[in-house]
Amino acid sequence: MKTKINLILITILSITLLISCATSMTPMQVNNTLPTLTKSKFISQSEADEKVKTNGCKYLVRNRTYVAPMGLSTIQDLKHGAIGIDEWVKLDGGNAYVLKNYKWITVDINGTTQLYIDFDTLLCE
């Protein structure tokens, strides 16, 4: 009986580890999750273009890349990325950002990935 319980526990832990080590998310998952993790205002590219035209926002820094510290899961990677975005937005004197691109880059032979985020910082009314 003890062997069966150990086998079940090992199986559950293995499945949990495999699920938590997913190396990427879909674009919709990132677009829906990242804005909930940042304190800065997320603005879509089209919204930013419109607000800049009407002087509601101005770009402070374009094409910034942030390499997030590695987490144990994609959601932890995004949480670390959100912290970095907020820090850069604050350092730039802004209050908003436009997500330009993101990618998980494989960094070693074991398949470990690290999140790279490209974004613009803005100051909006």
C-alpha positions as CSV (number, residue, x, y, z in Angstrom):
1,M,0.0,0.0,0.0
2,K,2.8,2.4,0.9
3,T,4.5,1.7,-2.5
4,K,1.2,2.6,-4.3
5,I,0.9,5.9,-2.4
6,N,4.5,6.7,-3.2
7,L,4.0,5.9,-6.8
8,I,0.9,8.1,-6.9
9,L,2.7,11.0,-5.2
10,I,5.7,10.7,-7.6
11,T,3.3,10.7,-10.6
12,I,1.4,13.8,-9.3
13,L,4.6,15.6,-8.6
14,S,6.0,14.7,-12.1
15,I,2.8,16.0,-13.8
16,T,2.9,19.2,-11.8
17,L,6.5,19.8,-12.6
18,L,5.9,19.2,-16.3
19,I,2.9,21.6,-16.4
20,S,4.8,24.3,-14.4
21,C,7.8,24.1,-16.7
22,A,5.9,25.1,-19.8
23,T,8.1,27.3,-21.9
24,S,5.7,29.7,-23.5
25,M,2.1,31.0,-23.6
26,T,-0.1,31.9,-26.5
27,P,-0.3,35.5,-27.6
28,M,-3.9,35.8,-26.2
29,Q,-2.7,34.4,-22.8
30,V,0.1,36.9,-22.6
31,N,-2.1,39.8,-23.7
32,N,-4.8,38.9,-21.1
33,T,-2.4,38.1,-18.3
34,L,0.4,40.7,-18.4
35,P,-1.8,43.8,-18.0
36,T,-3.2,42.3,-14.8
37,L,0.3,41.9,-13.4
38,T,1.5,45.4,-14.0
39,K,0.7,48.6,-12.1
40,S,1.5,50.7,-15.2
41,K,-1.3,51.1,-17.7
42,F,-1.3,48.7,-20.6
43,I,-2.1,50.4,-23.9
44,S,-2.6,48.7,-27.3
45,Q,-0.5,49.9,-30.2
46,S,-3.6,51.3,-32.0
47,E,-4.8,53.1,-28.8
48,A,-1.3,54.6,-28.3
49,D,-1.2,55.8,-31.9
50,E,-4.5,57.5,-31.4
51,K,-3.6,59.1,-28.1
52,V,-0.3,60.4,-29.4
53,K,-2.1,62.0,-32.3
54,T,-4.5,63.8,-30.0
55,N,-1.8,64.7,-27.5
56,G,-3.2,62.4,-24.8
57,C,0.1,60.5,-24.6
58,K,3.7,61.0,-25.6
59,Y,6.4,58.4,-26.1
60,L,9.2,58.5,-23.6
61,V,11.3,55.5,-24.7
62,R,10.7,53.3,-27.7
63,N,11.9,49.7,-28.3
64,R,13.1,48.9,-24.8
65,T,13.9,45.2,-24.2
66,Y,13.7,43.7,-20.8
67,V,15.0,40.2,-20.0
68,A,13.0,38.9,-17.0
69,P,14.6,36.8,-14.3
70,M,13.7,33.2,-14.8
71,G,10.8,31.7,-12.9
72,L,9.7,28.2,-12.4
73,S,6.7,28.7,-14.7
74,T,5.5,30.9,-17.5
75,I,3.2,32.9,-15.1
76,Q,6.2,33.5,-12.8
77,D,8.2,34.7,-15.8
78,L,5.4,37.1,-16.6
79,K,5.2,38.3,-13.0
80,H,9.0,39.0,-13.2
81,G,8.5,40.7,-16.5
82,A,5.7,42.9,-15.1
83,I,7.9,44.1,-12.3
84,G,10.6,45.0,-14.8
85,I,8.1,46.9,-17.0
86,D,6.8,48.8,-14.0
87,E,10.3,49.7,-12.9
88,W,11.3,51.0,-16.4
89,V,8.0,52.9,-16.8
90,K,8.6,54.6,-13.5
91,L,12.3,55.3,-14.2
92,D,11.4,56.8,-17.6
93,G,8.9,59.1,-15.8
94,G,5.8,57.5,-17.5
95,N,2.7,55.7,-16.5
96,A,1.9,53.5,-19.4
97,Y,3.4,51.0,-21.8
98,V,2.8,49.3,-25.2
99,L,3.8,45.7,-25.5
100,K,5.6,45.4,-28.8
101,N,6.8,41.8,-28.7
102,Y,7.7,39.0,-26.3
103,K,9.5,35.7,-26.7
104,W,10.9,32.9,-24.5
105,I,14.5,32.2,-25.5
106,T,16.1,28.8,-24.8
107,V,19.2,29.6,-22.7
108,D,20.8,26.2,-22.0
109,I,20.9,22.6,-23.3
110,N,18.3,21.5,-20.8
111,G,15.6,23.6,-22.5
112,T,15.5,26.3,-19.8
113,T,13.8,29.4,-21.2
114,Q,14.0,33.1,-20.3
115,L,11.4,35.7,-21.2
116,Y,12.3,38.7,-23.3
117,I,9.8,41.6,-23.5
118,D,10.0,44.5,-26.0
119,F,7.9,47.5,-25.1
120,D,7.6,51.3,-25.3
121,T,7.0,53.6,-22.3
122,L,4.6,56.5,-22.5
123,L,3.3,59.4,-20.4
124,C,-0.4,59.7,-20.7
125,E,-3.0,62.1,-19.2
